[in-house]
Amino acid sequence: DNTFCEEQMIISCLDLFAGGSETTSRSLIFFFAYMILYPNIQEKVSVELLAVAPDRHIRMEDSSALPFTNYAVLTEIWRLNPIIPLDPQRESLEDVKIGGFDIPAGSEVLSNYFAAHTDEAIWDEPTVFKPERHLGQKENNLLIFGSGR
């Protein structure tokens, strides 16, 4: 029998709810924390928000007009504080070589997002909060929500 029982359905719904609310709440908590810790960035965000909507609330359709706030600041927050620090466990399907290491077929593999997001070979001053680094960036080196299947 391939049908869900009521308990399985409730657990699945709770997983979906927790996953969706956890990412949003963590993002908001870190956003507010960084605005407190970096008043100069908070001022830039405020200026950008007021320029786009001086006499109304920000709307979803405003997001493309907020490159600093909506892209640079949030991307930098997620780079330094990944929503999930490790990817779920994966298994290599075939023998591969990654970064000079041999990974045999059937090996369990984990992606460490924090290590990738603070790699000095990729990021200039990797532990410094610098949202500007993402403006005009052509290549996205972030693994915010996963690294494959």
N, C-alpha and C positions, 0 to 999 in steps of 0.2 A: 504494500500500500504506500503510495507516494504522496499522500495528502498530509497537510499539517494538522496536528491536533491543536486545540485551543492554547495550550501552554506554549507550544513552539511558536505560534503566531504572536502571542504576547511578547515573548522573548525577542523575536525578530523586530517587532515594532519598537520595543525599548532600545534595541541596538541602533536602529535608524534614528530615533529621537536623540539618543545620547551622542551619537556620532555627529549629527548636525548641530546640536546645541553646544557641544564641547568645543568644536573648532571656532564657532562664533564667539563664545564667551572668552576663550583663551586669547583670541585676536584682540578683543576689546580691552581685556585686562592689560595686555602688553602695550597696546596703543596708548592707553591712559598713563601707564607707567613711564613710557618713553617721552610723552609730552611733558610730564612732570620733571623728568631727569634732564631733558634737553629743551629749555625754554626758547632757545633760538629756532629750533625746528618747529616748536609749537607756534611761534610767531609767523613763520613761513606758511604753515598749514592754515592759520587763521586768515592771513592775507589772501591766500588762494581761495578759500571758502567764501569770504566776503566779496571778492571780485566776481565770483560766479553767481552768487545769490545774496546780494546786499540786503534785501528786504523780504526774504522768504526762506523756508527750509530747503536744504539740499534734497534733490530728487535723484532717483536712480539714473535718469537720462543725463544728469550732470556729470556722471563719472568720467566720460571722455574729456571733459574740460578741466579735470583735476589731476593732471599727470604727477604732480609732486605728492599730493595727499594720497590719491587712490592707487597710484602705482609705486612710486619711489619709496614712500614712507612704509606702506604696508609690506612691500617686498623685502625691505631691509629688516623690518621686524620679524618677518617669517624666516629670513635667512639666519638671523641670530637666535631665534627662538622657534625652532620648527614645531609645527602643530603636533607631529609625531616624530620623535627623534630617531627611531629606527623603523625601517620598512618591515612589513610582515615577512616572515621566513619564506624564502624561495628555494627552489631546487634547480640546479643546472641540468639542462636536458642533454647536453653534449659536452665533450671536453673543450674548454676554451682557455685562452691566455688573456689575463687582464692585468695591465700595469706590470708586466713581467712575471706575474704569478700564474702557475698552472692550476686551473680549477677543473678537477675531473668530473665527468658526468655523474649525476646523482648527489653531488655535494650540496649541503645546505648553505645558503648565502643570505647574508643580511646587509642592507645598505645603511650606513651610519650617516644620516643627513647632517648632523651637526659637524662631523669631521669634514664632510664634503663642502659645507658652507663656510668653513673657516680654514680652508686649505690655502696656504701662502703661495702655492704655485698658481692659483687661480685668482685669488682676491688680494688686492693691495690693502694693507692694514686690516686683516680679516676680522679682528675682534673689536674694531672701532665702528660705532654706529654712524654710518655716512649714507643717508638715503640718496644723495646726489649721484652716487656711483651707478644707479640704475637708470638715470635719465639719458636718453639717446642710446641706450645699450642695444646692440644688434643681436647679441647672443645671450640667451637665458641659461645660466649655469645652476639654477635652483632645482631642488627636488622636493618641492613643497608638499605635493599630494601623491607621491608615488614614483617608482622608478621602473615601471614595467610590469610584466606578468610572469 
